[in-house]
Amino acid sequence: MEDNWDTVMAFLACRTLWRRHYPPMGGPVIWEGLFPSEVNVVIRCRGHRGARADEIFAGIQVMEAAALAVFHPPVAESAAEE
């Protein structure tokens, strides 16, 4: 658990860095993900360098993918065909 604490804290520090689009005709927000260059800045500002920074970045990518799966759940095949 302690190995992941830095990753969780860095992920939470990235909460304002999400790329999102607002459709001009309305509809739900389209979440695209985090800005990788800004995520790197957050990691380094938190004092992490080298291999540890790389590990944290990889962990944030896993958390980002999980969040995006919640924001945009897969469409069921039967619903897509309608």
Secondary structure as GFF3:
##gff-version 3
##sequence-region A 1 82
A	DSSP	alpha_helix	2	13	.	.	.	ID=ss1
A	DSSP	beta_strand	18	21	.	.	.	ID=ss2
A	DSSP	beta_strand	30	34	.	.	.	ID=ss3
A	DSSP	alpha_helix	36	45	.	.	.	ID=ss4
A	DSSP	alpha_helix	50	71	.	.	.	ID=ss5
A	DSSP	alpha_helix	77	81	.	.	.	ID=ss6
###
